[in-house]
Amino acid sequence: MNTFKKSDTLGKIVVTFPKAVNVFKEHHIDFCCGGDRTVDEASKVENFDLNHVLNQINQDYQAFQSIKTDDIDWFNVPIFDLVNHIL
């Protein structure tokens, strides 16, 4: 994934790029209980600047991608490993 779009859900963004949580918290965006909403839907309910938030997350994500990390891709981990990590 190169950039996040307004049609992406908040939950998918957080799973793909956990550091997006910092942006969501900064703008008081409910990404936990409201994680099934798209960014577009959330912007209308929570009244934040959609373009500003997406630009901020995408800039952070591009910077993150340029750094080699050992972060785990939770989309491709067996469910057992995910549950153990959460517990």
Secondary structure, DSSP 8 states (H G I E B T S, - for coil): -----TTSBHHHHHHH-TTHHHHHHHTT---STTTTSBHHHHHHHHT--HHHHHHHHHHHHHHHHTS------GGGS-HHHHHHHH-
